[in-house]
Amino acid sequence: MRGRECVKDIQTKDLATEEQDKITWEAVEESLLILAAGQSSLHHAPPLIVTREQADVGLQIFEEALDRVEAEVQW
């Protein structure tokens, strides 16, 4: 399992709690299951038999979800 902390500012480490939910739902809408944990963490646990191609697709979906949420949020 891997986790990532969502923060609004890397210097102040202000938690991005609302953005956590938005990113999770954006990914789920594209069939990528990401688990929200804690106040602002995102976790994913790919199967041990995941192929490189499947991992690349998952990362692409995750990146696109991040980009969509980042575009709509006023930092």
C-alpha positions as CSV (number, residue, x, y, z in Angstrom):
1,M,0.0,0.0,0.0
2,R,1.2,3.5,-0.8
3,G,0.0,6.7,0.6
4,R,0.2,10.4,-0.3
5,E,-0.5,13.4,1.9
6,C,-2.5,16.2,0.2
7,V,-1.3,19.6,1.3
8,K,-2.2,23.1,-0.1
9,D,1.3,24.4,0.6
10,I,4.4,22.3,0.9
11,Q,6.0,24.9,3.1
12,T,3.2,25.3,5.7
13,K,1.9,21.8,5.2
14,D,-1.7,23.2,5.3
15,L,-3.9,20.1,4.8
16,A,-6.0,19.8,1.7
17,T,-9.0,18.1,3.2
18,E,-11.7,19.2,0.7
19,E,-9.3,18.4,-2.2
20,Q,-8.8,14.9,-0.9
21,D,-12.4,14.0,-1.4
22,K,-12.5,15.6,-4.9
23,I,-9.4,13.7,-6.0
24,T,-10.9,10.5,-4.7
25,W,-14.1,10.9,-6.6
26,E,-12.4,12.0,-9.8
27,A,-10.4,8.8,-9.8
28,V,-13.3,6.6,-8.9
29,E,-15.3,8.1,-11.8
30,E,-12.5,6.7,-14.1
31,S,-12.6,3.3,-12.4
32,L,-9.5,3.8,-10.2
33,L,-10.1,3.0,-6.5
34,I,-8.2,5.3,-4.2
35,L,-8.9,5.3,-0.5
36,A,-9.2,8.5,1.5
37,A,-7.6,8.1,4.9
38,G,-7.2,10.4,7.8
39,Q,-7.7,14.1,7.2
40,S,-5.9,14.4,3.9
41,S,-4.2,11.2,2.8
42,L,-4.8,9.1,-0.3
43,H,-3.9,5.5,-0.4
44,H,-3.8,2.9,-3.1
45,A,-2.9,-0.8,-3.1
46,P,-2.4,-2.3,-6.5
47,P,-2.5,-6.1,-6.7
48,L,0.8,-7.9,-6.6
49,I,0.2,-9.2,-10.2
50,V,-0.3,-5.8,-11.7
51,T,1.4,-5.4,-15.1
52,R,3.5,-2.4,-16.1
53,E,0.8,-1.3,-18.6
54,Q,-1.9,-1.5,-15.9
55,A,0.2,0.5,-13.5
56,D,0.9,3.1,-16.1
57,V,-2.9,3.4,-16.8
58,G,-3.6,3.8,-13.1
59,L,-0.9,6.5,-12.7
60,Q,-2.3,8.3,-15.7
61,I,-5.8,8.3,-14.2
62,F,-4.5,9.5,-10.9
63,E,-2.5,12.3,-12.5
64,E,-5.5,13.4,-14.6
65,A,-7.6,13.5,-11.4
66,L,-5.1,15.6,-9.7
67,D,-4.9,18.0,-12.7
68,R,-8.7,18.4,-12.8
69,V,-9.0,19.2,-9.1
70,E,-6.0,21.5,-9.2
71,A,-7.5,23.4,-12.1
72,E,-10.7,24.1,-10.2
73,V,-9.2,25.0,-6.8
74,Q,-8.2,28.5,-6.0
75,W,-4.9,28.2,-4.1
